[in-house]
Amino acid sequence: MGWNKIKDGAKVIAEKGIEVAKEKREEKKNEKYLIKQEEQVFKDRIAKMDKEGIAYCPKCYSTDISANKRGWKLTTGLLGSSKIIITCLKCGHKFKPGSR
């Protein structure tokens, strides 16, 4: 009789474990689906910005950017000071116009 109780207890524990594993699999599946949806929305947003000609940072894809002249440096003086440098106000990334 003692063995039957142990067997029944082990069976119940195994069934609960299977149920928990199924739930975790479903959660992972839903999580992957949500991540794919977010990535697709992100790609659509970038494609829309490209189509409309909106400038954005190539690093963080923010549209909050500022264009300034490079200025002069102590080592090079005024060489290259007329060049334009674009700075992202969100991440600080500096890049040249037209580069992606």
Secondary structure, 3 states (H helix, E strand, C coil): CHHHHHHHHHHHHHHHHHHHHHHHHHHHHHHHHHHHHHHHHHHHHHHHHHHHCCCCCCCCCCCCEEEEECCCECCCECCCCCCEEEEECCCCCEECCCCC
